[in-house]
Amino acid sequence: MGRKATTITLTPEERSYLELQTRSRTIQAQTVCRARILLLKADGEPIDVIADKVGINRCSVMLCLKKFKEGGVENALSDAPGRGRNAEITDTEKAWIINIACQKPV
């Protein structure tokens, strides 16, 4: 027998914030996707339906919901700091490039 489906509860402020995020055209698509996941789950949709509507896999939906349960809306919408590849250009090299780019051509 499967587990009982649970819904999440959003405050009116959280719901309006998430709806604003889904309508924004200036934030990352990943954030919009996560906001839609939370709104759909708060409306009682099952995980499989959410995955189909948002266009991602079931595991990604479950990860977003897990992050929400652990730390709320902001935690669910963002990634942990320090993720991704480290920069290959040092700050000194960046300063040198900016200095060269800002000089007048000879």
Backbone as a ProteinNet text record, in pm:
[ID]
protein_1_A
[PRIMARY]
MGRKATTITLTPEERSYLELQTRSRTIQAQTVCRARILLLKADGEPIDVIADKVGINRCSVMLCLKKFKEGGVENALSDAPGRGRNAEITDTEKAWIINIACQKPV
[TERTIARY]
83.9	0	89.1	56	134.7	115.8	202.5	192.7	77.4	23.4	-86.1	-31.9	-98.4	-56.2	-80.4	18.2	4.2	0.6	-61.6	-60.9	22.8	62	134.6	41.5	66.7	-16.1	64.7	9.3	73.4	-7.5	63.2	-6.2	-50	-145.7	-185.2	-67.6	24.4	141.5	233.1	253.6	337.5	274.2	143.8	73.6	85.3	63.1	72.1	215.5	314.2	454.7	486.6	441	466.5	395.5	273.5	201.4	273.2	328.8	406.3	531.3	595.5	714.5	681.3	566.5	531.3	499.3	459.6	428.2	548.2	655.2	772.8	843.2	894.3	966.2	1115.3	1157.5	1297.4	1372.4	1307.5	1378.1	1407.8	1491.6	1530.6	1409.9	1410.9	1302.5	1293.8	1406.7	1410.5	1329	1338.2	1263.4	1114.3	1077.5	936.8	881.7	959.3	918.3	894.2	984.5	969.8	849	824.3	706.9	578.8	575.3	457.6	436.5	545.9	536.3	468.7	513	456.7	309.7	274.5	134.4	45.4	91.6	12	-4.3	102	92.3	0.1	2.1	-88.1	-233.4	-255.7	-391.2	-432.9	-343	-377.8	-345.3	-268.9	-234.7	-135.1	-147.3	-48.8	84.4	189.6	324.2	335.3	276.6	284.8	218.7	105.7	35.2	118.3	177.9	262.6	379.7	443.7	558.1	517.9	401.1	353	322.8	255.3	217.6	339	438	555.7	658.3	654.2	744.8	879.5	882	1005.2	977.9	1082.8	1061.4	1012.1	963.6	901.6	1000.3	1125.6	1227.5	1253.5	1251.5	1272.4	1158	1036.6	920.3	935.3	972.3	986.5	1099.5	1208.2	1318	1272.8	1197.6	1146.1	1054.7	968.4	876.4	951.6	1055.7	1137.8	1206.4	1261.3	1326.7	1227	1103	999.5	970.3	956.6	925.2	1039.2	1162.8	1278.6	1299.3	1267.5	1302.6	1209.5	1092.4	996.7	1013.9	943.8	936.7	1073.4	1144.9	1274.1	1373.1	1371.7	1460.7	1424.9	1296.9	1253.6	1286.8	1285.7	1308	1455.3	1544.3	1685.3	1771	1891.6	1988.8	2082.7	2146.1	2242.4	2363.3	2422.1	2540	2657.8	2744.6	2862.8	2844.5	2728.4	2705	2766.5	2799	2850.6	3002.7	3053.4	3196.4	3263.1	3383.5	3458.1	3510.5	3526.4	3575.4	3720.4	3753.7	3890.2	3972.3	3907.9	3976.4	3980.5	4099.3	4113.7	4067.7	4051.6	4010.7	4116.6	4243.5	4351.6	4343.5	4316.9	4303.6	4183	4072.9	3954	3984.8	4055.4	4090.5	4178	4272.3	4359.4	4278.5	4184.7	4100.7	4014.4	3956	3872.9	3957	4078.4	4168.1	4200.9	4233.2	4264.5	4141.8	4025.4	3903.6	3862.8	3897.1	3855.7	3954.5	4069.4	4167.7	4127.5	4168.3	4142.1	4234.8	4185	4270.1	4385.9	4497.6	4617.4	4618
-117	0	124.1	225	346.7	438.3	538.3	635.7	731.2	785.5	880.2	1013.1	1067	1194	1306.2	1392.7	1506.1	1634.9	1734.2	1866.3	1957.4	2068.4	2167.2	2284.2	2353.4	2467.6	2594.8	2687.4	2816.2	2926.3	3022.9	3140	3225.6	3316.6	3404.8	3486.2	3525.9	3602.1	3515.6	3390.1	3299.1	3271	3249.8	3222.3	3341.1	3461.9	3579	3599.5	3571.8	3582.5	3482.2	3358.8	3256.1	3288	3339.2	3377.1	3490.5	3583.1	3692.5	3637.2	3539.5	3478.1	3407.6	3342.6	3269.9	3363.9	3486.2	3583.3	3668.3	3662.2	3744.5	3697.9	3793.8	3761.4	3789.5	3826.4	3862.6	3769.2	3665.5	3572.1	3443.6	3360.2	3235.8	3144.4	3073.2	2979	2870.8	2835.9	2734.6	2779.8	2906.9	2960.9	2961.7	2997.6	2996.4	2854.3	2758.7	2618	2571.7	2606.5	2566.4	2633.5	2758.7	2828.1	2760.2	2720.8	2650.2	2516.9	2447.4	2319.5	2341	2441	2466	2505.3	2587.3	2628	2509.1	2426.1	2309.6	2210.8	2190.4	2098.2	2154.7	2285.1	2347.4	2333.4	2324.3	2303.5	2156.7	2069	1928.3	1836.7	1884.7	1800.5	1691.4	1570.6	1465.6	1495.2	1432.9	1458.8	1428.2	1318.8	1283.4	1388.9	1441.2	1544.9	1672.9	1708.1	1827.9	1813.5	1697.1	1673.5	1689.5	1638.5	1652.7	1798	1868.7	2007.9	2099.6	2076.4	2163	2120.4	1993.2	1945.1	1899.4	1850.2	1797.9	1658.8	1593.1	1457.6	1458.3	1345.3	1327.3	1353.8	1313.6	1331.9	1479.8	1561.5	1705.1	1767.7	1721.7	1770.8	1733.2	1608.8	1563.5	1637.3	1668.8	1743.7	1884	1949.1	2083.1	2079.3	1981.2	1969.3	1937.4	1856.7	1825.1	1951.1	2031.4	2155.7	2251.6	2252.9	2337.1	2292.9	2163.1	2112.2	2137.2	2138.8	2161.3	2307.9	2398.6	2537.4	2642.5	2606.3	2705	2744	2850.4	2893.3	2933.6	3019.4	3067.8	2953.6	2857.9	2742.2	2659.3	2646.3	2566.9	2635	2767.9	2840.2	2857.9	2841.9	2869.7	2745.7	2751.3	2644.1	2680	2579.9	2602.8	2678	2767.7	2839.7	2744.8	2781.5	2701	2592.7	2589.3	2487.7	2533.8	2441.2	2475.1	2475.1	2504	2500.2	2627.8	2615.7	2732	2810.9	2941.6	3027.8	2993.3	2997.2	2968	3095.1	3209.9	3338	3400.7	3438.8	3498.6	3644	3701.6	3842	3934.3	3900.3	3980.8	3980.1	3864.1	3854	3932	3927.7	4005.1	4154.2	4201	4342.8	4384.2	4298	4328.3	4338.5	4246.4	4247.1	4372.8	4409.2	4530.2	4653.2	4657.5	4770.8	4784.1	4674.1	4675.7	4718.8	4667.5	4697.5	4843.9	4906.6	5045.5	5147.6	5104.1	5196.9	5237.8	5358.9	5405.3	5332.2	5300.5	5232.4	5321.8	5259.8	5334.4	5359.1
0	0	0	-77.7	-87.6	31.4	35.6	142.9	117	224.8	212.3	159	60.1	2.5	102.2	114.1	204.9	124.3	180.1	118.6	206.1	150.6	229	255.4	362.8	399.1	379.8	303.2	279.1	346.3	403	456.1	337.9	357.5	246.8	192.2	279.6	234.6	148.2	190.3	112.1	-23.4	-25	-150.9	-246.5	-196.7	-285.2	-333.1	-247.3	-287	-398.4	-382.6	-484.1	-615.3	-607.4	-729.3	-800.8	-723.9	-782.6	-852	-790.1	-849.2	-980.7	-987.3	-1110.1	-1225.3	-1194.3	-1300	-1340.2	-1262.6	-1289.5	-1416.3	-1491.8	-1614.2	-1599.2	-1477.7	-1458.7	-1364.5	-1313.8	-1226.5	-1302.2	-1244.4	-1310	-1329.8	-1440.4	-1469.7	-1362.6	-1305.5	-1200.2	-1078.6	-1044.1	-930.5	-960.6	-1082.3	-1122.9	-1114.9	-1160.6	-1157.9	-1014.5	-924.9	-785.1	-719.8	-754.7	-700.2	-748.1	-875	-927.9	-856.7	-827.5	-755.4	-620.9	-546.9	-414.1	-422.3	-520.4	-535	-571.2	-662.7	-702.3	-587.2	-510	-397	-289.5	-268.6	-171.1	-215.2	-346	-398.5	-393.3	-347.4	-328.6	-444.8	-540.8	-656.3	-615.5	-672.3	-645.8	-715.3	-667.3	-718.5	-867.5	-914	-1056.3	-1145.1	-1101.1	-1177.8	-1180.6	-1066.7	-1060.2	-1156.3	-1155.9	-1244.6	-1391	-1428.3	-1566.2	-1600.5	-1510.2	-1537.5	-1547.2	-1461.7	-1458.9	-1563.9	-1602.6	-1706.2	-1652.8	-1529.5	-1471.7	-1416.3	-1367	-1316.6	-1172	-1132.6	-1001.1	-886.8	-905	-800.7	-773.5	-877.9	-859.5	-780.6	-805.5	-730.1	-583.4	-557.6	-419.2	-347.1	-417.6	-357	-317.5	-405	-374.9	-252.7	-245.8	-132.1	-3	-14.2	103.3	155.2	62.8	103.1	167.6	118.5	178.3	321.2	341.4	475.4	573	523	609.6	643.9	550.3	575.9	521.4	474.4	427.7	281.9	244	104.1	49.8	121.8	71.1	51.7	141.5	128.9	5.4	-23.1	-138.1	-270.6	-272.4	-397.3	-431.9	-335.5	-361.7	-342.2	-397.6	-380.2	-266.1	-210.2	-103.4	-158.6	-79.6	-127.9	-146.5	-238.3	-261.3	-365.2	-427.4	-528.6	-659.6	-742	-874.1	-877.8	-993.3	-1018.6	-969.2	-914.4	-868.6	-987.7	-968.7	-1074.9	-1107.6	-1235.1	-1277.2	-1291.3	-1286.1	-1297	-1158.1	-1113.8	-981.3	-983.9	-865.9	-856.9	-916.5	-900.3	-957.9	-1110.2	-1167.3	-1312.7	-1362.8	-1288.6	-1326	-1325.7	-1222.4	-1213.3	-1331.1	-1371.4	-1484.2	-1613.6	-1633.8	-1754.1	-1758.7	-1645.5	-1639.8	-1668.6	-1614.4	-1637.5	-1785.6	-1850.6	-1994.4	-2075.3	-2039.3	-2114.4	-2101.5	-1990.6	-1967.6	-2023.1	-2071.2	-2127.3	-2268.3	-2304.5	-2440.9	-2537	-2656.4	-2754.7	-2797.2	-2828.4	-2867.6	-3015.5
[MASK]
++++++++++++++++++++++++++++++++++++++++++++++++++++++++++++++++++++++++++++++++++++++++++++++++++++++++++

